[in-house]
Amino acid sequence: MQDDNVYRLMEIVGSSTTSIEDAIQTAIGRANESLRHIRWFQVVETRGHVEDGRVAHYQVTLKVGFTVED
């Protein structure tokens, strides 16, 4: 077994009407349905949509790192 790993990065965007954390969880959960071996994420950008002076929608851009298989 080799201890050295190679990772691939992918950028994804999650959204939520509830919170930034929920937007992150939604993005990771959905990515996990089609990607294997997700190991980490990095928040790259946070945005939102305002309606009537209140936050109506959160949007978070993530970089997701996952292990490349042999």
N, C-alpha and C positions, 0 to 999 in steps of 0.2 A: 504494500500500500504506500502510496506517495502522499507526503504531507503538503506539497505545493499545490495550490489551487489556481485556477484561472476563472475570472469572473466576467460577466457581461453586464453592461448597464443598459437600462431602458428607461425612458422618461414616460411617465403616466400622469394623468390628471384626475383627481377625485373631487366630487362635489357633494354638498349637503346643505339642507336648509336649517340644520340643527346646530352644527359647530365645526370648527376646524378639525378637531380630533375625529369627529364622525366622518368628515371628508377623507381623512387619512385612512381610517379603518375601512371605509368603503372601497377606496382605491386598492389597498393591499389585498382585501378579501376577494375582490374581482380579479385582480392579477393572479392570485393564487389558483384560480380556477383553470388558467391556461399556461401558467409558468410553473416549472418545478424548481425546487431548491432555492427559493428566495431567502437571502441571508441578511439583508439590511436595506434601509431606505434613508434618503436624505431629502428634507424639505428644501426645495429650490426657490419656490415663490408662493406667496399667499395673496389671494385676491378675494374680492367680494362684490356683491351687487346690492345697491341700496334702493329701497322703495319707501317713499313717504317718510324719509329721515331715519329709517331703521334698516339694520342689516337683514336682507331677505335671503341671501344665498352666499355660501362660502365655497371657494374653489382653491385647491392646493395642488401645485405641481410637485411631483416627487421624482427623484432618480431612484430606481430600484436595482439592487445588485443581486445577481443569482449565479450560482456555480455552473460552469460549463461542464457538461458530462463528457466522458471519454468516448 
